[in-house]
Amino acid sequence: MSHEASNTPLLLYQTFNLLSSDTWSSFTPVTLQDIRVLLCHIKQTSSPLDVLPSSFFTSVFDSVGPCIVEMINTSLHTGSVPSFFKQAVVEPILKKPQLDPSLPNSYRPISKLPFISKILEKVVLEQLNYFLDKNAVMDTFQSGFRKFHSTETALLRVSSDILMAADSGEYTVLVLLDLSSAFDTVDHSIMINRLKNLFGITGVVLKWFISYLSERSFTVCMNHVTSESTVLPCGVPQGSVLGPILFLLYVFPLGQIIKRYKYISYHLYADDIQLYCSFKMSEFYKLSNLSNCLTEINKWLYDNFLQLNSDKTETLIIAPDHMVPEIRQHISFLEPYVKSSLRNLGVIFDSSMSLEQHSKQLVRNCFYHLRNISKLRLMVSKPELEMIIHAFISSRLDYCNGLFTCFNKSALSRLQTVQNAAARLLTGTKRRSHITPVLASLHWLPVNFRFHFKILVLTFRALHGQAPQYLSDLLKPHTPSRALRSLDQRLLVVPRTRFKTRGDRAFQTVAPRLWNSLPLSLRCTDSIDSFKKQLKTFLFRKAFD
């Protein structure tokens, strides 16, 4: 990919103005204590290029630390990244055991960078995040690789919007877009111009990023055989600390483009794009905006050397069955991609937003793993068995369980059956024995209390600035019109809804209702750790007393 080829997208790029009057031109030097603290929070990875294994490096840091600090500060001061820091070793790992090992597509490339390079990147990342947060320039609806953001918070906002729209009599068309090898096709010249002209990064800092992106190389190592080194002319470094945030800055204009289209809502999670349009019977004209938006997105992606993965493009019509054929006629441009259900960031959405298929799939997966775990019962200790159950079962039951408000009683009962089976396996309890005392003895909250716990923790975080702004925007403090006792109760407004299976299941409604049901002492807690501890005790007593 040549820089000459990127002239056209650079001209297109100029339509986006500098986001802040503040600029960033120099780094803040780091101290020995800064690096010591950083090492406590950085994942200790290893690379064949490491002179010292990361664990050993950490143990001898008091001896080598001053040299490391000098090296990092020299890089920050001169705007130059040592060439050794820009070398990667790629190790292909078979995605699944049953795949054909002779096919390249069967492998997932794992890129490994020197551990010391990640320390330098972590230093730069902290200062970059401080600059971006101070100027509040990141896309509100981008949830990938951001503090307090997750797939669950993204899905809670999207599902809440859809359910509230359905409650008001609207239908929704949801389109999922996915990019092909997005991180690998980032154009360096566009990236640098974006940092400079959109985010206000200049001087030595810009020089550092130019050095960071240029002349990167990698080798492939497989079965102890290493290939020759090859230069990477494009892409953000896989396996790096800075790569994810740089990609978010690269695709930032996508959100700006979508915002131009009235009636279209969106949410981004790294390179996953969700577009959704809600409308009433008399508002099919809104769908033409969706078509025009998709056309411009495609053009922008092409101009910026990114490409949609058509195999992963999916569309879901969220409407009563009798309305689906008519809606399909108005989205003929999406006809090949319309599905009866789709997997959205690991959760299966369906046309009624009941998540019925997701609950059934979840139960099947859990029982499959439980059967395998049962074979280990006599081979491991009870603490080890519990750890395995939490890793393979509890983690699945808890993934995005803030959305489980969409489940009906039958679906929740199926999930509770899974947890009961896991508890019986762990304790050796007979099948006919009453399970409630067993769950209580294990201090396991039942499934419905677990997702209440998740929603309430997210609500607490949202009210204390520890959650995405798009969730905080859904929660409104209750302010009585007169001086009543409820003024100091820290209550939330519960939106009016019409349907139990629609608006009543949205996060926007469920969160205030659950929050208002808590004791005042809990609602007035200021520490998240204290809140979680007291909340679990409260829910435990409610479940078992």
N, C-alpha and C positions, 0 to 999 in steps of 0.2 A: 504494500500500500504506500504510494508515494505521497509526499506532502503537496506536490503539485495538484494531485487529484482532489485535494480537500479545499481548493480555493472557493468552489461554489458554496459548500456548506458554511464556510467562514463568512461569506457575504450574507447568507441567510441568517447567520448567528447575530449579526449586528442589529437585528430588529429587537433584541432583548437588551434592555438598559442595565447599567450598573445597579445592583440591588441595594447598595448602601453607600453613603458618602464616606464611611470609614474604610481605610485601607490597611493592609498588613504588609510591612516591608522588611521587618527584621525579627529574628527569633530571640527569645529570652534564654540566656545561658542556664545550664542545669548544674546542680551541685551533686556531690557524692551521696548526700542523703536523699536527693530526688531519685537517683537511680536505684538506691537501696529499697526505697518504698515501691518503686515501679516493679522491681523484680518480684516483690511479694504478690503482685497482681497479674503478672504476665504468665501465659501458659508456657511451660518448659517443653519446647519441642526440640528435636534434634535433626541434623542434616549431615550427610556424609562429608560436607565441606567444613564442618565445625572442627576447629583445632582442639577444643576442649568440649566434652559432652556438657549439655546445659546444666545437669544436676551438679557436676563437678565444678563448672564455672561458678555457679551460685555459692557453693561451699567455700571457694577460694576468693570470693569477690573482695574481701577486705584487703587482699594482697594486690589484686590486679585492678581494683576499682579506680584508683587515681588515673591510671593510663586510659581506662575506658572513658572516663569523664572528659579527659583532655581530647581524646579522639572524637567524641560526639560534639563537644563545643567547637572544635576546629571545623568540623563538617557544617555546623549551623552558622558559624561566622563567615566561612568562605563560600557557602552555597554550593558545596561540592560533595558528592556521595562517592566513597571509595568503590572502585570497580569490583573488588571482592564481594562487597555487599549486594551487588547486582547480579550475582551468579546463582542459578537455581538448578537443583537436581530433580528431575521428574521421574517418579516411580509409578508405572501403571499398575493398578490394582483391579482384579477381576470384580465386576459389579455384583454378580451372583454366581454361586458355585456351578449352577447348571448351564451357564452360558458357554458358547464355543470359544476356547482360549486362542484359537487361530484367527479370530476376527478382531480387528482394532476397536470396533464399536462396543465390544464386550468389556472394555477396560475403562476405568475412571482414572485420569491422570492426577497424581498427588504431587504437587510442587512443594519442594522443601528448600527453604532459604537459610543461610547461616543465622544462628541464634542471636549473634551480636547485631546483625542488621535489623532484627525485629526490635531490639532495644532502642536503636536510633529511630526507627519508624514510630514506635510507641511514644517517644518524646515529642516527635513532630505531630502525631495524631492528637495528643492532649492539647497542644497549643492551637492546632487547627480547629478542633471542636470548640475551644474557648472562644475563638474569633467568630465562628459561625453562630454559636449560641448567643453571644453578646449582641450580634447584629440581627438575630432572628431571621435568617435568610433561607433556612431549609424549608422545603415543601412540607406544609402541614400534613398532607395526606401521603407522605412517604414513610413507611414503617420499617424498611429494611435497615439493619445494622445501626440502629439508633437506640440510645439509652431510654429505658422505660417503654419502648415499643416492641411489639412482637406480632407473630401471625395471629395470636388470639385477639389482641386489641384491634388489629385491622379487621378481622372477621366480625367482631362485636359491633364495630361501627357500621360496616356494610349491611349486616343482617338486621341491625336496628333500624336503619334507614328503610330497608325493604319491607320489614314488618309494619312499620308505622305508615308507610305508603299504602300497603294492603289494607290496613285498618281504616284508612280514609277513602277506600273504594278505588284505589289505583292499581294498575298492573305494572310489572317491571320487566324489562329486558336486561339481562346481565351478560356481558361479554368478557371473557377471559383471554388475554393475549400473553404470549410468552416469546422471549427473544432467543435466537439461536446463538450459542457461544458468545453471548454479549460481552463478557469481560475480555475476551480475546481479540475483539475487533475494534476496540476503542482507538481512535486516531489521536496520536500524540500532539500534533499541531493544533487540532481542535480543542483538545484537553487543556493545553497551555493557554490558548486564547480565551477559553471559558474561565479559567482561574483568574486571568488578568482583567478581562473586560466585563465579566458578569459578577465576580465575587470580590474584586478589588485586591487581589494578591499581586504584589509588586516587589521590586528591589531584590535583596538577597534571598527572600523567601521564594519568589518566583524562579530565581536562578537555581535554587536548590531543587525545586520540583522538575525543572528542565533536566538537571543532572540526574535526578532520580529515575526519570522515565527513559532517558537516552542510553543507548549502548548496553541494554540488558541482554543477558544470554542465558541459555539453559542447555543441559545435557540430559539424555534419557538413560536411566540405569535399570536394567532388568536381568535377573538371574546372575548378578554380580558382573554383568557386562555393561560397560559405559560407552555411549556414543560420543561422537565429536561434538564440540560446543557450537551452538547456532545462535545468531543474534535475533532478538525479538524486535521487529520494526513497529509493532503496534500492540495494543492491549495493556490493561493494568495487570500488575504481577499477581498471578495466582498464588495463594498461600501466604500473601503478604498481610501486614497490618493495615497499611494505607489503601490497598487496592479497593476494598468495598466502599469506603467513603469517597474515593476519587470517582468511582463509577456513579455514585449517587449525584455528584456534582456534574458529571458528564451528561446524565439524562435529565437534569433539572428542568430544561426548557419544555419537556413533555407536559409537565403539569401546567405550565404557562399556556401551552397550546390548547389543552383540554378546557381550561377555564374560560376560553373565549366562546365556547359553545354553551348557550343557554340550555337548560333542562338536562345537561349531562353531568352526572356525578362520577367521581373516580377515586380509586385508591391504588397506590403503588406499593409493592414489596420487592425492593431491588429491581430485578428485570421482569417481575410478574406485574401485569397491568390489568386492573379491573375497571370496566366502564359499565355504568348502569343508568338507565333512563326510566323514570316512572311517569305514568300518564293515565288519563281517564278515557272512557269510551270515545269522547268527542275530541281527543287530543292526539290522534295518531300522527299529526303533522310533526310532533316532537321527534319522531323516529327518523325524520329526514336529517335532523341535526346529528344524530348518531352516525348516519352514513357519511356525512361530510367530515365529521370528526375523525372517523377511521381512515378516510382518504388522506387527510392532512397528516395524521400520525404516520401512515405508511410512507408518505413523501419525506417527512422529517427523518425517519429512521434510515431511509435510503441515502439521504444527503449526509448523514452522520455515520455511515458505514455500519449500521445495525440492521438486522433482518428478523422479521417475524418468523416464528416456527409455526407453519400452517398446521402441522400435525397436532399441535397443542392449543390451537385456537378453538374455543368452545363457546356456545351460547345457550343460555337457559331462559325460558319464558316462565315467569312466575305469575300465574293467573289460573283461574278455574279452567277445567278441561274443555268446556264448551267454547271458551274464548281463544284458545290456543290457535286453531286453524286460521281465524281472521287476523290475529296478530302476525302469524307467519307470513301472510300475504304482504304485510307492510314492511317486513324485513327480509325480502327476497334476496338481498345482497348478503345475508347471513345464513341463508337456508342450508348450505352444506354443513354448517357448524352447529346447528340446533340439536341439543341433546335433551333427553328426559330428566337427566341428572348429571352433575359434573363434580369433579373433585376440586375444591377451592382451598388451596394452602393446607391440604391434608384433611379437610372436612367435606363430606359429600352433601351438596345442596340439591334439593329437588323442587319441583314446581309449586309445592304447597309450603315450602320452608318448614316441614315437619321434621326433617333430618331422619326420617324413618329408615332409609337405606343405610345411612351412616351408622345408626345404632345397631342394625343387624350385622353389618360388616365388622363393627367393633367387637361385638360379642363373639362372632366366629373367630376372629384373630386371637382374642384373649383365651378362649377355650383351647385353641390349637397350641398356644404356648403353655397353658396350664397342663395339658397332657404331657408335653415334653418335660416340664419341670417336675412332674410327679415321678418321673423315672430317676430323678436325682435325689429324691427325698432321703433314701437310706445312705447316700454317699456324702452328704454334706451336713454340717451342724445346723441347728435351728436358726441362729443369727445369720448364717450364710444363706439359708433357704429364704428367710424373710427378705434379705437384700436382693436376691434373684427375683422374688415375686414383685417387689417394688419396681425393679428395673424393667420387667417385662409386662406386668399387669397394671400396677398402680399408675405408672407413667402414661399408659394408654388410656386408662379411665380418666386421668386428669388433663389430658391434652385438649385444650380449647373447651374445657367443660363449662366455661362461662356461657356457651351457646346451648347447653343442655336444657335450658328453659323451654326450648322448642319441642322437647320430647313430651309425648303423652305418658300416661301412667303405665301403659304396657311396656313402652321402651325403657322407662326408668326401672321397671321391675326386672327386665332382662339384664340390665347392667348390675342391679343389686345381686342378682343370681351369680354373676361373675365374681363379685367381691366376696360373696358368701362361700363360693367354692374355693377361692384362694385362702380364705380364713380357715376353712376345714382342712385344706391340704397342709397348711402351716402348723396347725395345732393337733392334727390327727383326730379331729372331732368327727363322730359318726354322722351320716347323712340325715338321720331322723332327729338328731339333737337340735334343740332350739339355738338359733345362731346369734341372737341379740347379746347374750352374756359373753359369747366368744369375741364378738366385735368390740364390746366394751373392754374386755380384758386386754385386747391388743391395742386399745386406744385408737381404733380406726373409725373415723366418722363415716356413716352410711353415705351412699352415692349422692343423694339429693342434698345432704348437708355439706358435702365436699364442694359442690358447685355453688352453693350459697356462700360458703367461705371464700371461694375465688372471686365471686362478684363483689362481695363486701370489701375485700382487700383492694380490689381495683377501684372501688368507689372511694375508699379512704385515700388512696394514692391520688386519685383525680381531684379530690378536694384539697389536697396538700401539695399540689404542683409536682407530683411524682408519677404522672401518667401522661399519655399523649393529649395534646390540646383538644383533639377531635372527640375524645371521651369526656373531658371536662366540660366541653360545650353542651353536652347532652344533659348535664345536671344543673338544676337551678335551685339556689337556696330559697327556702320558704320565708317570705317577708309579709307578716300580717298587716292589714291596713290600719289596725289600731294597736295600741300598746297592750298586747296580751302576753300571758305567761309563755306562750309558744315562741315568742321572739328570741329567747335564749336557749331554745331546745335544739338548735342546729339541725332542723328538719329540712327535707328537700321537697320540692314540688313534684307530685305524681301527676303526669299528664293524663288528660281524659282520653279514654279509649272506648271503642265500640264492640270489639270482638275479643273473646278470651284466647282464641287460637291465633290471633294476629298481634294487635298492639299490646295486649297484656303479656306477651312473651318477649317483647323487645327489651334490650338492655336499658333503654331510655325510661322504661316504665318499671321494670323489675328492680333495678338498682335503688331508686328512691323508696320503693315499697319495702324492700328488705332493710334499708338503712333506717327508715323511720320506725321500724319494729324493734330496733336495738335499744337497750337501756341508755339513758342519758349519759351515764358515766363512760360507756363505750364510745358514744358519738363524740365525746369531749376529749378523748385520748389524743395526744399530740405525737407520740412516737409510733412508728410503723411496727417496730418489734413488740412493743407493749400491746398495741392493738391486736396483732395477730395472736399473741399468747392469750389475751383475755377473750378474744373472739372464739378461739378454739374451745376454751373452757365453757363459754356460754352455749355454744352449739352442741358440745358434748353432753352437757346437762340436759339440754332440750331434747336431744336424741334418745338418751338412755334413762333419764329420771322420770 
